[in-house]
Amino acid sequence: LPGLAALWQSVANPRVRFAGTIGGNVMAGNADYDGLPALLALGAEAEVATTTGIERIAPSRLAAHDRPLVTGFVVPSPATRRLFADRSLRPALTVWLGLTVTAGRVTALRVAVGMAHAAPVCITRVLDLPLTGLGGAAAELAATMTHLLPEPITDGRASAAYRRRMAGVLVRRILIRAGSTP
């Protein structure tokens, strides 16, 4: 997952990045951390140990399992997954974009938003669009995707209205960037 490796360079600070793990980042349960939105955008599953063996669940369901033992994360077809992020508005919100690209066509789009809700959220849309067509469709796709997001929180960092508006702006920017990436 070269996209995750490249983006992970800017997550946290070096002390935490070199000592921590993605599993620890996710299991900390902090809505401000970037591990869960990145995994959601990739369409990953968590592997957790149960009394009957290993079970795969959506990473967003980890909290409901009362802090299970995570043995790993599985990203389906890593060769077809692309990951982009815009973390420029931290601590108000972060946006992660995961694409499934097959033969130059985007077949799935996942937008994960961190820091704007009590827990990261992800919206998925099935598409059939040329990768180079993302830029031209960015405004419409961003509006559609952000409309599907739940209402953000208002706190000392930002209002819900600001977070909703900026989520649309960041999604549009990322889509344009993704459409121009070979």
Residue frames as a rotation matrix with the C-alpha (Angstrom) as fourth column:
LEU 1
0.573 0.819 0.000 0.00
0.819 -0.573 0.000 0.00
0.000 0.000 -1.000 0.00
PRO 2
-0.463 -0.854 0.236 2.33
0.854 -0.501 -0.140 2.75
0.237 0.137 0.962 -1.18
GLY 3
-0.034 0.526 0.850 -0.41
0.129 -0.841 0.526 5.38
0.991 0.128 -0.039 -0.75
LEU 4
0.911 0.373 -0.174 -0.77
0.187 -0.001 0.982 4.60
0.367 -0.928 -0.071 2.95
ALA 5
0.268 -0.896 -0.354 3.01
0.953 0.193 0.234 4.47
-0.141 -0.401 0.905 3.45
ALA 6
-0.493 -0.457 0.740 3.44
0.633 -0.772 -0.055 7.87
0.597 0.442 0.670 1.80
LEU 7
0.226 0.681 0.696 0.60
-0.093 -0.696 0.712 9.50
0.970 -0.226 -0.094 3.74
TRP 8
0.785 0.096 -0.612 1.61
0.538 0.383 0.751 7.93
0.306 -0.919 0.249 7.05
GLN 9
-0.269 -0.961 0.059 4.81
0.848 -0.266 -0.458 10.03
0.456 -0.073 0.887 6.95
SER 10
-0.614 0.064 0.787 2.75
-0.116 -0.993 -0.009 13.07
0.781 -0.096 0.617 7.94
VAL 11
0.516 0.839 -0.174 0.64
0.014 0.195 0.981 11.40
0.856 -0.509 0.089 10.63
ALA 12
0.887 -0.088 -0.453 1.45
0.461 0.118 0.879 12.14
-0.023 -0.989 0.145 14.29
ASN 13
0.636 -0.772 -0.003 4.94
-0.770 -0.635 0.067 13.14
-0.054 -0.040 -0.998 15.28
PRO 14
0.046 -0.672 -0.739 8.11
-0.627 0.557 -0.545 11.09
0.778 0.489 -0.395 14.69
ARG 15
-0.754 -0.352 0.555 8.25
-0.656 0.384 -0.650 9.79
0.016 -0.854 -0.520 18.28
VAL 16
0.011 0.851 0.525 4.73
-0.582 0.432 -0.689 8.36
-0.813 -0.298 0.500 18.04
ARG 17
0.634 0.269 -0.726 5.04
-0.774 0.242 -0.586 7.30
0.018 0.932 0.361 14.39
PHE 18
-0.166 -0.809 -0.564 8.19
-0.690 0.504 -0.520 5.22
0.705 0.302 -0.642 14.99
ALA 19
-0.913 -0.184 0.365 6.96
-0.404 0.538 -0.740 3.56
-0.061 -0.823 -0.565 18.19
GLY 20
-0.184 0.951 0.247 3.27
-0.591 0.093 -0.801 3.18
-0.785 -0.293 0.546 17.43
THR 21
-0.893 0.026 0.450 1.34
0.329 0.720 0.611 0.90
-0.308 0.694 -0.651 15.13
ILE 22
-0.688 0.725 0.008 -1.73
-0.418 -0.406 0.813 1.35
0.593 0.556 0.582 13.00
GLY 23
-0.107 0.651 -0.752 -3.48
0.512 0.684 0.519 -1.17
0.852 -0.329 -0.406 15.25
GLY 24
-0.467 -0.136 -0.874 -2.60
0.871 -0.240 -0.429 0.86
-0.151 -0.961 0.230 18.33
ASN 25
-0.992 0.112 -0.059 -3.71
-0.123 -0.962 0.245 4.03
-0.029 0.250 0.968 16.58
VAL 26
-0.388 0.900 -0.198 -7.11
-0.248 0.105 0.963 2.49
0.888 0.422 0.182 15.81
MET 27
-0.002 0.412 -0.911 -7.59
0.683 0.666 0.300 0.74
0.731 -0.622 -0.283 19.14
ALA 28
-0.909 -0.308 -0.279 -6.85
0.415 -0.624 -0.662 3.92
0.030 -0.718 0.696 21.11
GLY 29
-0.082 0.996 0.020 -10.34
0.997 0.082 0.010 4.94
0.009 0.020 -1.000 20.03
ASN 30
-0.324 -0.096 -0.941 -9.43
0.309 -0.951 -0.009 8.60
-0.894 -0.294 0.338 19.69
ALA 31
0.619 0.683 0.389 -11.59
0.605 -0.099 -0.790 10.29
-0.501 0.724 -0.475 17.04
ASP 32
0.725 -0.400 -0.561 -8.64
-0.493 -0.870 -0.018 12.62
-0.481 0.290 -0.827 16.27
TYR 33
-0.241 -0.874 0.422 -6.33
-0.233 0.474 0.849 9.81
-0.942 0.106 -0.318 15.14
ASP 34
-0.040 0.132 -0.990 -5.90
-0.953 -0.304 -0.002 9.04
-0.301 0.944 0.138 11.44
GLY 35
-0.887 -0.408 0.218 -5.60
-0.338 0.893 0.296 5.24
-0.315 0.188 -0.930 11.41
LEU 36
-0.351 0.830 0.434 -9.31
0.407 0.553 -0.727 4.45
-0.843 -0.078 -0.532 11.34
PRO 37
0.518 0.580 -0.629 -10.29
-0.341 -0.535 -0.773 6.94
-0.785 0.615 -0.079 8.60
ALA 38
-0.295 -0.696 -0.654 -7.40
-0.926 0.041 0.375 5.69
-0.234 0.717 -0.657 6.45
LEU 39
-0.926 -0.046 0.375 -8.48
-0.029 0.998 0.050 2.07
-0.376 0.036 -0.926 6.85
LEU 40
0.019 0.998 0.065 -12.13
0.262 0.058 -0.963 2.96
-0.965 0.036 -0.260 6.22
ALA 41
0.357 0.073 -0.931 -11.19
-0.721 -0.612 -0.324 4.79
-0.593 0.788 -0.166 3.03
LEU 42
-0.634 -0.674 -0.380 -9.24
-0.769 0.499 0.399 1.72
-0.080 0.545 -0.835 1.88
GLY 43
0.376 0.836 -0.400 -12.21
-0.795 0.513 0.324 -0.56
0.476 0.196 0.857 2.54
ALA 44
-0.622 -0.736 -0.266 -10.12
-0.453 0.616 -0.645 -2.61
0.638 -0.281 -0.717 4.99
GLU 45
0.659 0.706 -0.259 -11.35
-0.167 0.473 0.865 -5.20
0.734 -0.527 0.430 7.43
ALA 46
-0.090 -0.635 0.767 -10.01
-0.980 -0.079 -0.180 -5.86
0.175 -0.768 -0.616 10.92
GLU 47
0.082 0.048 -0.995 -9.06
0.014 0.999 0.049 -9.37
0.997 -0.018 0.081 11.93
VAL 48
-0.039 -0.015 0.999 -9.91
-0.947 -0.318 -0.042 -9.97
0.318 -0.948 -0.002 15.58
ALA 49
-0.829 -0.282 -0.483 -9.29
-0.103 0.926 -0.363 -12.98
0.550 -0.252 -0.796 17.79
THR 50
0.139 0.900 0.413 -12.41
-0.895 -0.064 0.441 -14.55
0.423 -0.431 0.797 19.22
THR 51
-0.054 -0.106 0.993 -13.00
-0.746 0.665 0.031 -17.65
-0.663 -0.739 -0.115 21.30
THR 52
0.659 0.376 0.652 -13.74
0.101 0.814 -0.571 -19.55
-0.746 0.442 0.499 18.07
GLY 53
0.067 -0.704 0.707 -10.88
0.961 0.237 0.144 -18.22
-0.269 0.670 0.692 15.96
ILE 54
-0.823 -0.404 -0.400 -10.19
0.255 -0.891 0.374 -15.19
-0.507 0.206 0.837 13.80
GLU 55
0.245 0.939 0.243 -13.15
0.859 -0.094 -0.504 -13.10
-0.450 0.332 -0.829 12.64
ARG 56
-0.799 -0.434 0.417 -13.13
0.587 -0.712 0.385 -10.28
0.130 0.552 0.824 10.09
ILE 57
0.289 0.876 -0.385 -15.15
0.880 -0.401 -0.253 -7.16
-0.376 -0.266 -0.887 10.88
ALA 58
0.471 -0.075 0.879 -15.35
0.465 -0.825 -0.320 -3.60
0.749 0.560 -0.354 9.64
PRO 59
-0.589 -0.783 -0.200 -12.86
0.605 -0.264 -0.751 -1.44
0.535 -0.564 0.629 11.56
SER 60
-0.517 0.468 0.717 -15.73
-0.491 -0.848 0.199 0.89
0.701 -0.250 0.668 12.50
ARG 61
0.572 0.780 -0.252 -17.27
-0.285 0.478 0.831 -2.00
0.769 -0.404 0.496 14.50
LEU 62
-0.313 -0.793 -0.522 -14.23
0.298 0.440 -0.847 -2.48
0.902 -0.421 0.099 16.75
ALA 63
-0.762 0.041 0.647 -15.65
-0.544 -0.582 -0.604 -0.30
0.352 -0.812 0.466 19.52
ALA 64
0.280 0.957 0.081 -18.82
-0.898 0.231 0.374 -2.42
0.339 -0.178 0.924 19.60
HIS 65
0.489 -0.160 -0.857 -16.69
0.057 0.987 -0.152 -5.53
0.870 0.026 0.492 20.25
ASP 66
0.985 -0.040 0.169 -15.49
-0.174 -0.193 0.966 -4.17
-0.006 -0.980 -0.197 23.62
ARG 67
0.379 -0.924 -0.052 -11.83
-0.911 -0.382 0.155 -3.69
-0.163 -0.012 -0.987 22.67
PRO 68
0.983 0.022 0.182 -11.05
0.005 0.989 -0.147 -7.03
-0.183 0.146 0.972 21.00
LEU 69
0.053 -0.991 0.120 -7.58
0.025 0.121 0.992 -8.37
-0.998 -0.049 0.032 20.29
VAL 70
0.843 0.173 -0.508 -6.79
-0.461 -0.253 -0.851 -7.11
-0.276 0.952 -0.133 16.79
THR 71
0.346 -0.731 0.589 -4.46
0.371 0.683 0.629 -9.46
-0.862 0.001 0.507 14.95
GLY 72
-0.744 -0.633 0.217 -4.27
0.464 -0.255 0.848 -7.48
-0.481 0.731 0.483 11.73
PHE 73
0.139 0.738 -0.660 -5.99
-0.356 -0.585 -0.729 -5.53
-0.924 0.337 0.181 9.01
VAL 74
-0.390 -0.173 0.904 -6.80
0.676 0.613 0.409 -6.82
-0.625 0.771 -0.122 5.54
VAL 75
-0.145 0.297 -0.944 -7.09
-0.552 -0.816 -0.172 -4.53
-0.821 0.496 0.282 2.54
PRO 76
0.476 0.379 0.793 -8.80
0.364 0.736 -0.571 -6.22
-0.800 0.560 0.213 -0.40
SER 77
0.547 -0.254 0.798 -6.86
0.835 0.098 -0.541 -6.20
0.059 0.962 0.265 -3.66
PRO 78
0.309 -0.451 -0.837 -4.16
0.398 -0.739 0.544 -3.70
-0.864 -0.501 -0.048 -2.64
ALA 79
-0.672 -0.625 0.397 -3.02
0.600 -0.147 0.786 -3.39
-0.433 0.767 0.474 -6.26
THR 80
-0.272 0.652 0.707 -6.36
0.771 -0.292 0.566 -1.79
0.576 0.699 -0.423 -7.15
ARG 81
0.616 0.534 -0.579 -6.61
0.786 -0.465 0.407 0.56
-0.052 -0.706 -0.707 -4.15
ARG 82
-0.348 -0.663 0.663 -5.48
0.531 -0.722 -0.443 4.17
0.773 0.198 0.603 -4.10
LEU 83
0.353 0.394 -0.849 -5.46
0.934 -0.207 0.292 6.38
-0.061 -0.896 -0.441 -1.04
PHE 84
-0.355 -0.365 0.861 -5.43
0.388 -0.895 -0.220 10.17
0.850 0.256 0.460 -0.78
ALA 85
0.169 0.414 -0.895 -5.85
0.984 -0.118 0.132 12.49
-0.051 -0.903 -0.427 2.19
ASP 86
-0.111 -0.201 0.973 -6.19
0.149 -0.972 -0.184 16.14
0.983 0.125 0.138 3.03
ARG 87
0.184 0.056 -0.981 -5.24
0.960 0.204 0.191 16.88
0.210 -0.977 -0.016 6.61
SER 88
-0.568 -0.528 0.632 -4.77
0.502 -0.830 -0.242 20.63
0.652 0.180 0.736 6.11
LEU 89
-0.028 0.643 0.765 -7.70
-0.422 -0.701 0.575 21.60
0.906 -0.307 0.291 8.36
ARG 90
0.063 -0.061 -0.996 -6.61
0.776 0.630 0.011 19.63
0.627 -0.774 0.087 11.44
PRO 91
-0.986 0.126 0.112 -7.92
0.039 0.817 -0.576 19.77
-0.164 -0.563 -0.810 14.13
ALA 92
-0.328 0.927 -0.182 -11.32
-0.817 -0.375 -0.439 20.66
-0.475 0.004 0.880 12.64
LEU 93
0.742 0.557 0.373 -11.47
-0.310 0.778 -0.546 17.75
-0.595 0.290 0.750 10.19
THR 94
-0.579 -0.809 -0.101 -9.50
-0.512 0.265 0.817 15.40
-0.634 0.525 -0.568 7.98
VAL 95
0.624 0.748 -0.225 -10.70
-0.643 0.329 -0.692 13.78
-0.444 0.576 0.686 4.77
TRP 96
-0.556 -0.717 0.420 -9.43
-0.348 0.661 0.665 10.49
-0.754 0.224 -0.617 3.40
LEU 97
0.424 0.649 -0.632 -10.35
-0.858 0.064 -0.510 9.26
-0.290 0.758 0.584 -0.07
GLY 98
-0.460 -0.500 0.734 -10.06
-0.203 0.863 0.462 5.65
-0.865 0.064 -0.498 -1.14
LEU 99
0.210 0.471 -0.857 -10.52
-0.956 -0.084 -0.281 4.59
-0.204 0.878 0.433 -4.73
THR 100
0.055 -0.182 0.982 -10.86
0.179 0.969 0.170 1.16
-0.982 0.166 0.086 -6.27
VAL 101
0.219 -0.107 -0.970 -9.35
-0.859 -0.493 -0.139 1.45
-0.464 0.863 -0.200 -9.75
THR 102
0.033 -0.140 0.990 -9.58
0.263 0.956 0.126 -1.36
-0.964 0.257 0.069 -12.28
ALA 103
-0.184 -0.209 0.961 -8.24
0.962 0.162 0.219 -0.98
-0.201 0.964 0.171 -15.81
GLY 104
-0.899 -0.318 0.299 -8.17
0.381 -0.906 0.182 2.82
0.213 0.278 0.936 -15.50
ARG 105
-0.135 0.929 0.344 -11.75
-0.049 -0.353 0.934 3.05
0.990 0.109 0.094 -14.24
VAL 106
-0.858 -0.032 0.513 -12.92
-0.500 -0.176 -0.848 4.02
0.117 -0.984 0.135 -10.77
THR 107
-0.394 0.724 -0.567 -15.36
0.130 0.654 0.745 1.36
0.910 0.220 -0.352 -9.60
ALA 108
0.485 0.547 -0.682 -15.73
0.795 0.049 0.604 2.45
0.364 -0.836 -0.411 -5.96
LEU 109
-0.273 -0.457 0.847 -15.21
-0.016 -0.878 -0.479 5.69
0.962 -0.145 0.232 -4.08
ARG 110
0.367 0.322 -0.873 -14.92
0.851 0.262 0.455 5.84
0.376 -0.909 -0.178 -0.30
VAL 111
-0.090 -0.322 0.942 -14.79
-0.151 -0.931 -0.333 9.13
0.984 -0.172 0.035 1.62
ALA 112
0.240 0.077 -0.968 -13.81
0.887 0.388 0.251 8.88
0.395 -0.918 0.025 5.28
VAL 113
0.231 -0.078 0.970 -13.98
-0.162 -0.986 -0.041 11.92
0.959 -0.148 -0.241 7.53
GLY 114
-0.067 -0.335 -0.940 -12.11
0.893 0.401 -0.206 12.18
0.446 -0.853 0.272 10.79
MET 115
-0.839 -0.395 -0.375 -12.31
0.544 -0.642 -0.540 14.71
-0.027 -0.657 0.754 13.62
ALA 116
-0.797 0.562 0.221 -15.72
-0.419 -0.777 0.469 16.06
0.436 0.281 0.855 12.56
HIS 117
0.364 0.898 -0.246 -17.88
-0.434 0.397 0.808 13.45
0.824 -0.187 0.535 14.32
ALA 118
0.621 -0.087 0.779 -17.73
-0.755 0.201 0.625 11.52
-0.211 -0.976 0.059 17.57
ALA 119
0.064 -0.613 0.788 -16.05
0.135 0.787 0.601 8.74
-0.989 0.068 0.134 15.57
PRO 120
-0.764 -0.384 -0.519 -14.73
-0.437 -0.286 0.853 8.67
-0.476 0.878 0.051 11.99
VAL 121
0.323 0.899 0.296 -17.39
-0.128 0.352 -0.927 8.05
-0.938 0.262 0.229 9.35
CYS 122
-0.820 -0.573 -0.019 -17.17
-0.135 0.161 0.978 6.66
-0.557 0.804 -0.209 5.84
ILE 123
0.396 0.892 -0.216 -19.47
-0.434 -0.026 -0.900 6.89
-0.809 0.451 0.377 2.84
THR 124
-0.647 -0.578 0.497 -19.07
0.119 0.568 0.815 4.50
-0.753 0.586 -0.299 -0.11
ARG 125
0.396 0.736 -0.549 -20.34
-0.571 -0.271 -0.775 4.95
-0.719 0.620 0.313 -3.63
VAL 126
-0.046 -0.319 0.947 -20.14
0.579 0.764 0.285 2.47
-0.814 0.561 0.150 -6.50
LEU 127
0.293 0.046 -0.955 -19.07
-0.548 -0.810 -0.207 4.13
-0.783 0.585 -0.212 -9.75
ASP 128
0.265 -0.407 0.874 -18.03
0.815 0.579 0.022 3.40
-0.516 0.707 0.485 -13.26
LEU 129
0.974 -0.004 -0.226 -15.98
-0.072 -0.953 -0.294 6.41
-0.214 0.303 -0.928 -14.25
PRO 130
0.482 -0.872 0.088 -12.63
0.522 0.205 -0.828 6.81
0.704 0.445 0.554 -15.98
LEU 131
0.161 -0.515 -0.842 -9.94
0.947 -0.159 0.278 7.82
-0.277 -0.843 0.462 -13.49
THR 132
-0.826 -0.519 0.220 -9.20
0.563 -0.771 0.297 10.84
0.016 0.369 0.929 -15.66
GLY 133
-0.226 0.839 0.495 -12.87
0.328 -0.413 0.850 11.84
0.918 0.354 -0.182 -15.37
LEU 134
0.016 0.225 -0.974 -12.70
0.995 0.089 0.036 12.41
0.095 -0.970 -0.222 -11.61
GLY 135
-0.824 -0.407 -0.394 -11.62
0.458 -0.888 -0.042 16.03
-0.332 -0.216 0.918 -11.99
GLY 136
-0.828 0.537 0.161 -14.56
-0.181 -0.529 0.829 16.90
0.531 0.657 0.535 -14.21
ALA 137
0.118 0.907 -0.404 -17.00
0.240 0.369 0.898 15.14
0.964 -0.203 -0.175 -11.90
ALA 138
-0.697 -0.555 -0.453 -15.37
0.518 0.046 -0.854 16.39
0.495 -0.830 0.256 -8.67
ALA 139
-0.837 0.384 0.390 -17.90
-0.510 -0.807 -0.298 19.09
0.201 -0.448 0.871 -7.78
GLU 140
0.134 0.958 -0.252 -20.93
-0.757 0.263 0.599 16.84
0.640 0.111 0.760 -8.28
LEU 141
0.134 -0.148 -0.980 -19.35
0.319 0.943 -0.099 13.84
0.938 -0.299 0.174 -6.54
ALA 142
-0.863 -0.496 -0.095 -18.18
0.270 -0.294 -0.917 15.97
0.427 -0.817 0.388 -3.60
ALA 143
-0.547 0.736 0.398 -21.64
-0.794 -0.607 0.030 17.45
0.264 -0.299 0.917 -3.15
THR 144
0.354 0.698 -0.622 -23.28
-0.465 0.708 0.531 14.02
0.811 0.101 0.576 -3.31
MET 145
-0.105 -0.483 -0.869 -20.83
0.484 0.738 -0.469 12.39
0.869 -0.470 0.156 -0.92
THR 146
-0.949 -0.306 0.073 -20.84
0.096 -0.500 -0.861 15.16
0.300 -0.810 0.504 1.69
HIS 147
-0.253 0.938 0.237 -24.65
-0.824 -0.337 0.455 15.32
0.507 -0.080 0.858 1.59
LEU 148
0.412 0.404 -0.816 -24.69
-0.090 0.910 0.405 11.68
0.907 -0.093 0.412 2.72
LEU 149
-0.634 -0.718 -0.287 -22.47
0.261 0.151 -0.953 12.35
0.728 -0.679 0.092 5.75
PRO 150
0.252 0.696 -0.672 -24.11
0.929 0.022 0.370 12.60
0.272 -0.718 -0.641 9.16
GLU 151
0.828 0.100 0.552 -24.30
0.007 -0.986 0.168 15.99
0.561 -0.135 -0.817 10.82
PRO 152
-0.195 -0.966 -0.169 -20.86
0.389 0.082 -0.918 16.96
0.900 -0.245 0.360 12.16
ILE 153
0.295 0.204 -0.933 -20.31
0.955 -0.076 0.285 18.04
-0.012 -0.976 -0.218 15.74
THR 154
0.500 -0.205 0.842 -19.87
-0.055 -0.977 -0.205 21.60
0.864 0.057 -0.500 16.94
ASP 155
0.594 -0.371 -0.714 -17.09
0.803 0.235 0.547 22.04
-0.035 -0.899 0.437 19.47
GLY 156
0.610 -0.397 -0.686 -14.34
0.086 -0.827 0.555 24.50
-0.787 -0.398 -0.471 20.36
ARG 157
-0.457 -0.838 0.299 -12.48
0.366 0.129 0.922 23.65
-0.811 0.530 0.248 17.16
ALA 158
-0.977 0.181 -0.114 -15.19
-0.178 -0.388 0.904 24.32
0.119 0.904 0.411 14.59
SER 159
-0.226 0.967 0.115 -18.92
-0.742 -0.094 -0.664 24.56
-0.631 -0.235 0.739 14.04
ALA 160
-0.076 0.316 0.946 -20.92
0.356 0.895 -0.270 21.82
-0.931 0.316 -0.181 12.34
ALA 161
0.886 0.455 -0.095 -21.69
0.102 -0.390 -0.915 24.17
-0.453 0.801 -0.392 9.44
TYR 162
0.363 -0.839 -0.406 -17.99
-0.892 -0.439 0.110 24.94
-0.270 0.322 -0.907 8.90
ARG 163
-0.448 -0.563 0.694 -17.05
-0.386 0.822 0.418 21.27
-0.807 -0.080 -0.586 9.03
ARG 164
0.308 0.636 0.708 -19.76
0.453 0.556 -0.697 20.30
-0.837 0.535 -0.117 6.54
ARG 165
0.932 0.038 -0.360 -18.76
-0.252 -0.646 -0.721 23.06
-0.260 0.763 -0.592 4.11
MET 166
0.126 -0.981 -0.146 -15.05
-0.950 -0.161 0.266 22.29
-0.285 0.105 -0.953 4.39
ALA 167
-0.157 -0.110 0.982 -15.63
-0.022 0.994 0.107 18.55
-0.987 -0.004 -0.158 3.96
GLY 168
0.770 0.511 0.381 -17.12
0.381 0.110 -0.918 19.33
-0.512 0.852 -0.110 0.54
VAL 169
0.764 -0.552 -0.333 -14.20
-0.643 -0.693 -0.327 21.58
-0.050 0.464 -0.884 -0.36
LEU 170
-0.157 -0.903 0.399 -11.59
-0.801 0.353 0.484 19.01
-0.578 -0.243 -0.779 0.69
VAL 171
0.119 0.263 0.957 -13.35
0.264 0.921 -0.286 16.12
-0.957 0.287 0.040 -1.05
ARG 172
0.969 0.247 -0.001 -13.50
0.078 -0.311 -0.947 18.15
-0.235 0.918 -0.320 -4.26
ARG 173
0.444 -0.876 -0.186 -9.78
-0.888 -0.458 0.039 19.01
-0.119 0.148 -0.982 -4.01
ILE 174
-0.268 -0.565 0.781 -8.80
-0.468 0.784 0.407 15.40
-0.842 -0.257 -0.474 -3.41
LEU 175
0.479 0.524 0.704 -10.93
0.367 0.609 -0.703 14.16
-0.798 0.595 0.099 -6.30
ILE 176
0.940 -0.192 -0.281 -9.27
-0.340 -0.568 -0.750 16.63
-0.015 0.801 -0.599 -8.65
ARG 177
0.037 -0.987 0.156 -5.83
-0.963 0.006 0.270 15.54
-0.267 -0.160 -0.950 -7.40
ALA 178
-0.119 -0.039 0.992 -6.75
-0.139 0.990 0.022 11.85
-0.983 -0.136 -0.123 -7.70
GLY 179
0.785 0.524 0.330 -7.99
0.255 0.212 -0.944 12.32
-0.564 0.825 0.033 -11.26
SER 180
0.798 -0.549 -0.246 -4.68
-0.557 -0.519 -0.648 13.84
0.228 0.655 -0.721 -12.30
THR 181
-0.009 -0.787 0.617 -2.56
-0.804 0.373 0.463 11.08
-0.595 -0.492 -0.636 -10.70
PRO 182
-0.113 -0.067 -0.991 -1.43
-0.868 0.493 0.066 8.39
0.484 0.868 -0.114 -13.16
